[in-house]
Amino acid sequence: MSPLSKKLVRFKAELVIGNYTCCGFIENISEYEVYLVTPVFYFDSLTLEMPLEIRFSPVPGETLNFPCKLKWSYKTPPHGLTSSMGVQIVEHIPGYKNFFHTVQ
């Protein structure tokens, strides 16, 4: 499998930027990137390369928490009520690669 292979998923996640935290959904993942959707009103001033953190629980009792940086973001059409964003995983945490390879 290519390191750029993406897997479609649907995980509830928390996105943390500075002192702000909001809930969203991870829509797809790869070994090095995550695509997620969040409510747009939380982050109107996102900038490229902005550091952030993603937290999610792929299985009950296990939380993955890793640092990322923003690669791209836009308001999701047609109503612009959500933001779609791509983030790059800056540092792999123990267990993420194993988790990624077992996700179906």
N, CA, C and O atoms as a GROMACS GRO file, in nm:
protein
  416
    1MET      N    1   0.085  -0.119   0.000
    1MET     CA    2   0.000   0.000   0.000
    1MET      C    3   0.089   0.124   0.000
    1MET      O    4   0.185   0.131   0.076
    2SER      N    5   0.058   0.220  -0.082
    2SER     CA    6   0.133   0.344  -0.092
    2SER      C    7   0.116   0.426   0.036
    2SER      O    8   0.008   0.425   0.095
    3PRO      N    9   0.222   0.500   0.080
    3PRO     CA   10   0.209   0.584   0.198
    3PRO      C   11   0.107   0.695   0.178
    3PRO      O   12   0.064   0.757   0.275
    4LEU      N   13   0.068   0.722   0.053
    4LEU     CA   14  -0.031   0.826   0.027
    4LEU      C   15  -0.171   0.770   0.017
    4LEU      O   16  -0.265   0.845  -0.008
    5SER      N   17  -0.188   0.639   0.034
    5SER     CA   18  -0.320   0.577   0.029
    5SER      C   19  -0.409   0.635   0.137
    5SER      O   20  -0.367   0.655   0.251
    6LYS      N   21  -0.532   0.662   0.099
    6LYS     CA   22  -0.628   0.717   0.194
    6LYS      C   23  -0.737   0.614   0.220
    6LYS      O   24  -0.772   0.535   0.134
    7LYS      N   25  -0.788   0.619   0.341
    7LYS     CA   26  -0.897   0.530   0.379
    7LYS      C   27  -1.015   0.615   0.423
    7LYS      O   28  -1.000   0.707   0.504
    8LEU      N   29  -1.133   0.583   0.370
    8LEU     CA   30  -1.255   0.651   0.411
    8LEU      C   31  -1.295   0.602   0.549
    8LEU      O   32  -1.302   0.482   0.574
    9VAL      N   33  -1.321   0.696   0.640
    9VAL     CA   34  -1.360   0.664   0.776
    9VAL      C   35  -1.466   0.764   0.820
    9VAL      O   36  -1.501   0.856   0.747
   10ARG      N   37  -1.516   0.745   0.938
   10ARG     CA   38  -1.610   0.842   0.997
   10ARG      C   39  -1.588   0.836   1.148
   10ARG      O   40  -1.653   0.758   1.218
   11PHE      N   41  -1.494   0.918   1.197
   11PHE     CA   42  -1.464   0.923   1.339
   11PHE      C   43  -1.497   1.061   1.393
   11PHE      O   44  -1.459   1.162   1.336
   12LYS      N   45  -1.568   1.063   1.504
   12LYS     CA   46  -1.588   1.189   1.574
   12LYS      C   47  -1.454   1.230   1.632
   12LYS      O   48  -1.382   1.147   1.687
   13ALA      N   49  -1.420   1.357   1.618
   13ALA     CA   50  -1.288   1.403   1.661
   13ALA      C   51  -1.298   1.541   1.726
   13ALA      O   52  -1.396   1.613   1.708
   14GLU      N   53  -1.196   1.575   1.801
   14GLU     CA   54  -1.179   1.710   1.855
   14GLU      C   55  -1.062   1.773   1.783
   14GLU      O   56  -0.958   1.710   1.765
   15LEU      N   57  -1.080   1.897   1.743
   15LEU     CA   58  -0.976   1.975   1.681
   15LEU      C   59  -0.939   2.084   1.780
   15LEU      O   60  -1.025   2.159   1.826
   16VAL      N   61  -0.811   2.093   1.814
   16VAL     CA   62  -0.764   2.191   1.913
   16VAL      C   63  -0.669   2.287   1.844
   16VAL      O   64  -0.567   2.247   1.788
   17ILE      N   65  -0.705   2.416   1.849
   17ILE     CA   66  -0.619   2.521   1.795
   17ILE      C   67  -0.604   2.625   1.905
   17ILE      O   68  -0.699   2.695   1.939
   18GLY      N   69  -0.485   2.635   1.959
   18GLY     CA   70  -0.461   2.727   2.070
   18GLY      C   71  -0.549   2.692   2.188
   18GLY      O   72  -0.544   2.579   2.237
   19ASN      N   73  -0.629   2.787   2.234
   19ASN     CA   74  -0.720   2.766   2.346
   19ASN      C   75  -0.858   2.719   2.304
   19ASN      O   76  -0.946   2.700   2.388
   20TYR      N   77  -0.880   2.700   2.174
   20TYR     CA   78  -1.012   2.663   2.124
   20TYR      C   79  -1.017   2.514   2.089
   20TYR      O   80  -0.923   2.459   2.032
   21THR      N   81  -1.129   2.452   2.124
   21THR     CA   82  -1.153   2.312   2.091
   21THR      C   83  -1.292   2.302   2.030
   21THR      O   84  -1.386   2.363   2.080
   22CYS      N   85  -1.304   2.226   1.923
   22CYS     CA   86  -1.437   2.201   1.867
   22CYS      C   87  -1.445   2.058   1.820
   22CYS      O   88  -1.343   1.992   1.796
   23CYS      N   89  -1.566   2.012   1.805
   23CYS     CA   90  -1.590   1.875   1.756
   23CYS      C   91  -1.606   1.879   1.605
   23CYS      O   92  -1.652   1.978   1.548
   24GLY      N   93  -1.569   1.772   1.542
   24GLY     CA   94  -1.585   1.757   1.399
   24GLY      C   95  -1.581   1.609   1.366
   24GLY      O   96  -1.594   1.524   1.453
   25PHE      N   97  -1.562   1.580   1.239
   25PHE     CA   98  -1.555   1.441   1.194
   25PHE      C   99  -1.438   1.423   1.100
   25PHE      O  100  -1.417   1.501   1.008
   26ILE      N  101  -1.361   1.317   1.126
   26ILE     CA  102  -1.255   1.278   1.034
   26ILE      C  103  -1.323   1.198   0.923
   26ILE      O  104  -1.392   1.099   0.950
   27GLU      N  105  -1.303   1.241   0.799
   27GLU     CA  106  -1.368   1.177   0.684
   27GLU      C  107  -1.276   1.078   0.612
   27GLU      O  108  -1.322   0.977   0.560
   28ASN      N  109  -1.145   1.108   0.610
   28ASN     CA  110  -1.050   1.011   0.557
   28ASN      C  111  -0.914   1.034   0.620
   28ASN      O  112  -0.883   1.143   0.668
   29ILE      N  113  -0.833   0.928   0.617
   29ILE     CA  114  -0.701   0.935   0.678
   29ILE      C  115  -0.599   0.867   0.586
   29ILE      O  116  -0.633   0.782   0.504
   30SER      N  117  -0.475   0.906   0.602
   30SER     CA  118  -0.362   0.836   0.542
   30SER      C  119  -0.256   0.828   0.652
   30SER      O  120  -0.280   0.870   0.765
   31GLU      N  121  -0.141   0.775   0.619
   31GLU     CA  122  -0.035   0.767   0.720
   31GLU      C  123   0.012   0.906   0.761
   31GLU      O  124   0.060   0.924   0.872
   32TYR      N  125  -0.002   1.004   0.671
   32TYR     CA  126   0.056   1.135   0.695
   32TYR      C  127  -0.042   1.251   0.693
   32TYR      O  128  -0.004   1.364   0.722
   33GLU      N  129  -0.167   1.226   0.658
   33GLU     CA  130  -0.264   1.334   0.648
   33GLU      C  131  -0.401   1.290   0.698
   33GLU      O  132  -0.435   1.172   0.702
   34VAL      N  133  -0.479   1.391   0.737
   34VAL     CA  134  -0.615   1.369   0.784
   34VAL      C  135  -0.704   1.474   0.717
   34VAL      O  136  -0.667   1.591   0.708
   35TYR      N  137  -0.820   1.431   0.669
   35TYR     CA  138  -0.921   1.523   0.616
   35TYR      C  139  -1.036   1.525   0.715
   35TYR      O  140  -1.089   1.420   0.750
   36LEU      N  141  -1.075   1.646   0.761
   36LEU     CA  142  -1.186   1.653   0.854
   36LEU      C  143  -1.277   1.769   0.823
   36LEU      O  144  -1.241   1.862   0.750
   37VAL      N  145  -1.396   1.761   0.881
   37VAL     CA  146  -1.500   1.863   0.864
   37VAL      C  147  -1.540   1.911   1.003
   37VAL      O  148  -1.565   1.831   1.093
   38THR      N  149  -1.545   2.045   1.019
   38THR     CA  150  -1.583   2.106   1.147
   38THR      C  151  -1.684   2.218   1.122
   38THR      O  152  -1.698   2.264   1.009
   39PRO      N  153  -1.755   2.262   1.226
   39PRO     CA  154  -1.842   2.380   1.210
   39PRO      C  155  -1.755   2.501   1.173
   39PRO      O  156  -1.650   2.521   1.233
   40VAL      N  157  -1.798   2.579   1.077
   40VAL     CA  158  -1.718   2.690   1.026
   40VAL      C  159  -1.704   2.804   1.126
   40VAL      O  160  -1.602   2.873   1.124
   41PHE      N  161  -1.800   2.826   1.211
   41PHE     CA  162  -1.797   2.943   1.298
   41PHE      C  163  -1.686   2.939   1.402
   41PHE      O  164  -1.656   3.042   1.462
   42TYR      N  165  -1.624   2.826   1.423
   42TYR     CA  166  -1.517   2.817   1.521
   42TYR      C  167  -1.387   2.880   1.472
   42TYR      O  168  -1.315   2.942   1.549
   43PHE      N  169  -1.358   2.865   1.344
   43PHE     CA  170  -1.226   2.902   1.296
   43PHE      C  171  -1.234   2.985   1.168
   43PHE      O  172  -1.215   2.934   1.058
   44ASP      N  173  -1.263   3.113   1.183
   44ASP     CA  174  -1.268   3.199   1.066
   44ASP      C  175  -1.131   3.253   1.027
   44ASP      O  176  -1.115   3.308   0.918
   45SER      N  177  -1.031   3.238   1.114
   45SER     CA  178  -0.900   3.296   1.085
   45SER      C  179  -0.791   3.190   1.077
   45SER      O  180  -0.683   3.208   1.133
   46LEU      N  181  -0.819   3.081   1.009
   46LEU     CA  182  -0.719   2.976   0.991
   46LEU      C  183  -0.610   3.022   0.894
   46LEU      O  184  -0.639   3.089   0.794
   47THR      N  185  -0.487   2.986   0.922
   47THR     CA  186  -0.376   3.017   0.831
   47THR      C  187  -0.300   2.889   0.799
   47THR      O  188  -0.294   2.797   0.881
   48LEU      N  189  -0.244   2.883   0.680
   48LEU     CA  190  -0.167   2.766   0.640
   48LEU      C  191  -0.049   2.746   0.734
   48LEU      O  192   0.010   2.842   0.783
   49GLU      N  193  -0.017   2.621   0.757
   49GLU     CA  194   0.092   2.579   0.846
   49GLU      C  195   0.061   2.603   0.994
   49GLU      O  196   0.147   2.581   1.079
   50MET      N  197  -0.062   2.649   1.025
   50MET     CA  198  -0.101   2.672   1.164
   50MET      C  199  -0.093   2.541   1.242
   50MET      O  200  -0.147   2.440   1.198
   51PRO      N  201  -0.026   2.542   1.359
   51PRO     CA  202  -0.021   2.420   1.439
   51PRO      C  203  -0.155   2.391   1.505
   51PRO      O  204  -0.225   2.483   1.548
   52LEU      N  205  -0.191   2.264   1.512
   52LEU     CA  206  -0.315   2.224   1.576
   52LEU      C  207  -0.299   2.082   1.627
   52LEU      O  208  -0.196   2.018   1.605
   53GLU      N  209  -0.399   2.034   1.694
   53GLU     CA  210  -0.396   1.900   1.750
   53GLU      C  211  -0.528   1.831   1.720
   53GLU      O  212  -0.633   1.894   1.724
   54ILE      N  213  -0.522   1.703   1.689
   54ILE     CA  214  -0.642   1.624   1.666
   54ILE      C  215  -0.647   1.513   1.770
   54ILE      O  216  -0.547   1.447   1.799
   55ARG      N  217  -0.767   1.494   1.827
   55ARG     CA  218  -0.791   1.386   1.923
   55ARG      C  219  -0.913   1.308   1.876
   55ARG      O  220  -1.015   1.366   1.839
   56PHE      N  221  -0.901   1.175   1.879
   56PHE     CA  222  -1.019   1.093   1.850
   56PHE      C  223  -1.002   0.957   1.911
   56PHE      O  224  -0.891   0.915   1.944
   57SER      N  225  -1.113   0.887   1.927
   57SER     CA  226  -1.114   0.753   1.985
   57SER      C  227  -1.162   0.653   1.881
   57SER      O  228  -1.282   0.639   1.859
   58PRO      N  229  -1.069   0.584   1.817
   58PRO     CA  230  -1.110   0.487   1.714
   58PRO      C  231  -1.183   0.368   1.773
   58PRO      O  232  -1.267   0.307   1.706
   59VAL      N  233  -1.152   0.334   1.898
   59VAL     CA  234  -1.223   0.228   1.969
   59VAL      C  235  -1.245   0.278   2.112
   59VAL      O  236  -1.165   0.356   2.164
   60PRO      N  237  -1.353   0.235   2.177
   60PRO     CA  238  -1.380   0.280   2.313
   60PRO      C  239  -1.261   0.254   2.406
   60PRO      O  240  -1.204   0.145   2.407
   61GLY      N  241  -1.226   0.356   2.482
   61GLY     CA  242  -1.118   0.344   2.579
   61GLY      C  243  -0.980   0.374   2.524
   61GLY      O  244  -0.883   0.373   2.600
   62GLU      N  245  -0.968   0.400   2.394
   62GLU     CA  246  -0.839   0.432   2.334
   62GLU      C  247  -0.850   0.567   2.263
   62GLU      O  248  -0.932   0.584   2.174
   63THR      N  249  -0.766   0.662   2.303
   63THR     CA  250  -0.767   0.794   2.241
   63THR      C  251  -0.636   0.818   2.170
   63THR      O  252  -0.529   0.799   2.228
   64LEU      N  253  -0.644   0.860   2.045
   64LEU     CA  254  -0.526   0.900   1.970
   64LEU      C  255  -0.524   1.052   1.969
   64LEU      O  256  -0.626   1.116   1.945
   65ASN      N  257  -0.408   1.108   1.995
   65ASN     CA  258  -0.391   1.251   2.012
   65ASN      C  259  -0.259   1.288   1.945
   65ASN      O  260  -0.153   1.245   1.990
   66PHE      N  261  -0.263   1.367   1.836
   66PHE     CA  262  -0.138   1.395   1.769
   66PHE      C  263  -0.132   1.536   1.713
   66PHE      O  264  -0.234   1.593   1.675
   67PRO      N  265  -0.010   1.592   1.710
   67PRO     CA  266   0.011   1.726   1.657
   67PRO      C  267   0.008   1.725   1.504
   67PRO      O  268   0.056   1.632   1.439
   68CYS      N  269  -0.049   1.832   1.449
   68CYS     CA  270  -0.062   1.845   1.304
   68CYS      C  271  -0.038   1.991   1.266
   68CYS      O  272  -0.020   2.077   1.352
   69LYS      N  273  -0.040   2.016   1.135
   69LYS     CA  274  -0.041   2.154   1.087
   69LYS      C  275  -0.136   2.162   0.968
   69LYS      O  276  -0.149   2.068   0.890
   70LEU      N  277  -0.201   2.275   0.957
   70LEU     CA  278  -0.301   2.296   0.853
   70LEU      C  279  -0.236   2.307   0.716
   70LEU      O  280  -0.144   2.387   0.696
   71LYS      N  281  -0.284   2.227   0.620
   71LYS     CA  282  -0.235   2.232   0.483
   71LYS      C  283  -0.330   2.309   0.392
   71LYS      O  284  -0.285   2.381   0.303
   72TRP      N  285  -0.461   2.295   0.413
   72TRP     CA  286  -0.560   2.368   0.335
   72TRP      C  287  -0.692   2.368   0.411
   72TRP      O  288  -0.716   2.284   0.497
   73SER      N  289  -0.779   2.464   0.377
   73SER     CA  290  -0.910   2.475   0.441
   73SER      C  291  -1.002   2.557   0.352
   73SER      O  292  -0.958   2.652   0.287
   74TYR      N  293  -1.131   2.521   0.350
   74TYR     CA  294  -1.230   2.601   0.279
   74TYR      C  295  -1.368   2.575   0.340
   74TYR      O  296  -1.392   2.471   0.401
   75LYS      N  297  -1.457   2.672   0.322
   75LYS     CA  298  -1.595   2.653   0.366
   75LYS      C  299  -1.662   2.557   0.269
   75LYS      O  300  -1.651   2.571   0.148
   76THR      N  301  -1.731   2.458   0.325
   76THR     CA  302  -1.791   2.352   0.245
   76THR      C  303  -1.921   2.401   0.181
   76THR      O  304  -2.011   2.445   0.252
   77PRO      N  305  -1.933   2.395   0.047
   77PRO     CA  306  -2.057   2.434  -0.019
   77PRO      C  307  -2.167   2.334   0.011
   77PRO      O  308  -2.133   2.223   0.053
   78PRO      N  309  -2.294   2.363  -0.007
   78PRO     CA  310  -2.342   2.485  -0.069
   78PRO      C  311  -2.369   2.597   0.030
   78PRO      O  312  -2.377   2.713  -0.010
   79HIS      N  313  -2.383   2.568   0.158
   79HIS     CA  314  -2.424   2.672   0.253
   79HIS      C  315  -2.309   2.731   0.332
   79HIS      O  316  -2.327   2.833   0.398
   80GLY      N  317  -2.192   2.672   0.328
   80GLY     CA  318  -2.077   2.724   0.400
   80GLY      C  319  -2.090   2.713   0.550
   80GLY      O  320  -2.031   2.794   0.623
   81LEU      N  321  -2.165   2.614   0.599
   81LEU     CA  322  -2.185   2.598   0.743
   81LEU      C  323  -2.076   2.514   0.808
   81LEU      O  324  -2.066   2.509   0.931
   82THR      N  325  -1.996   2.448   0.726
   82THR     CA  326  -1.886   2.368   0.778
   82THR      C  327  -1.757   2.406   0.706
   82THR      O  328  -1.759   2.464   0.597
   83SER      N  329  -1.645   2.373   0.768
   83SER     CA  330  -1.515   2.390   0.705
   83SER      C  331  -1.458   2.253   0.677
   83SER      O  332  -1.461   2.164   0.762
   84SER      N  333  -1.407   2.236   0.557
   84SER     CA  334  -1.333   2.116   0.522
   84SER      C  335  -1.187   2.152   0.533
   84SER      O  336  -1.146   2.260   0.490
   85MET      N  337  -1.106   2.063   0.591
   85MET     CA  338  -0.966   2.094   0.603
   85MET      C  339  -0.879   1.971   0.593
   85MET      O  340  -0.918   1.861   0.633
   86GLY      N  341  -0.762   1.992   0.538
   86GLY     CA  342  -0.662   1.888   0.530
   86GLY      C  343  -0.548   1.925   0.622
   86GLY      O  344  -0.498   2.038   0.618
   87VAL      N  345  -0.508   1.832   0.705
   87VAL     CA  346  -0.398   1.859   0.797
   87VAL      C  347  -0.291   1.752   0.780
   87VAL      O  348  -0.320   1.636   0.751
   88GLN      N  349  -0.168   1.793   0.799
   88GLN     CA  350  -0.054   1.702   0.791
   88GLN      C  351  -0.016   1.660   0.932
   88GLN      O  352  -0.004   1.744   1.022
   89ILE      N  353   0.004   1.531   0.951
   89ILE     CA  354   0.049   1.482   1.081
   89ILE      C  355   0.196   1.517   1.095
   89ILE      O  356   0.279   1.475   1.014
   90VAL      N  357   0.228   1.594   1.198
   90VAL     CA  358   0.363   1.642   1.220
   90VAL      C  359   0.448   1.536   1.290
   90VAL      O  360   0.565   1.517   1.258
   91GLU      N  361   0.387   1.470   1.385
   91GLU     CA  362   0.461   1.372   1.465
   91GLU      C  363   0.372   1.250   1.486
   91GLU      O  364   0.260   1.263   1.538
   92HIS      N  365   0.419   1.134   1.447
   92HIS     CA  366   0.342   1.012   1.469
   92HIS      C  367   0.350   0.971   1.615
   92HIS      O  368   0.457   0.972   1.676
   93ILE      N  369   0.237   0.937   1.669
   93ILE     CA  370   0.232   0.890   1.807
   93ILE      C  371   0.238   0.737   1.807
   93ILE      O  372   0.203   0.674   1.708
   94PRO      N  373   0.282   0.679   1.918
   94PRO     CA  374   0.283   0.533   1.924
   94PRO      C  375   0.142   0.478   1.897
   94PRO      O  376   0.044   0.524   1.955
   95GLY      N  377   0.134   0.382   1.811
   95GLY     CA  378   0.007   0.317   1.782
   95GLY      C  379  -0.066   0.368   1.659
   95GLY      O  380  -0.155   0.299   1.610
   96TYR      N  381  -0.030   0.488   1.607
   96TYR     CA  382  -0.106   0.540   1.493
   96TYR      C  383  -0.084   0.458   1.367
   96TYR      O  384  -0.181   0.422   1.300
   97LYS      N  385   0.041   0.428   1.334
   97LYS     CA  386   0.066   0.352   1.210
   97LYS      C  387   0.000   0.215   1.217
   97LYS      O  388  -0.059   0.170   1.119
   98ASN      N  389   0.008   0.150   1.331
   98ASN     CA  390  -0.059   0.021   1.348
   98ASN      C  391  -0.210   0.036   1.332
   98ASN      O  392  -0.275  -0.045   1.265
   99PHE      N  393  -0.266   0.139   1.394
   99PHE     CA  394  -0.409   0.168   1.381
   99PHE      C  395  -0.445   0.189   1.233
   99PHE      O  396  -0.542   0.132   1.184
  100PHE      N  397  -0.366   0.272   1.164
  100PHE     CA  398  -0.396   0.303   1.024
  100PHE      C  399  -0.398   0.176   0.938
  100PHE      O  400  -0.487   0.160   0.854
  101HIS      N  401  -0.304   0.089   0.958
  101HIS     CA  402  -0.296  -0.033   0.877
  101HIS      C  403  -0.406  -0.134   0.909
  101HIS      O  404  -0.432  -0.225   0.829
  102THR      N  405  -0.471  -0.121   1.024
  102THR     CA  406  -0.578  -0.213   1.059
  102THR      C  407  -0.717  -0.158   1.028
  102THR      O  408  -0.814  -0.234   1.029
  103VAL      N  409  -0.729  -0.029   1.000
  103VAL     CA  410  -0.858   0.031   0.966
  103VAL      C  411  -0.905  -0.022   0.832
  103VAL      O  412  -0.828  -0.033   0.737
  104GLN      N  413  -1.034  -0.055   0.825
  104GLN     CA  414  -1.089  -0.107   0.701
  104GLN      C  415  -1.184  -0.009   0.639
  104GLN      O  416  -1.241  -0.036   0.533
   0.00000   0.00000   0.00000
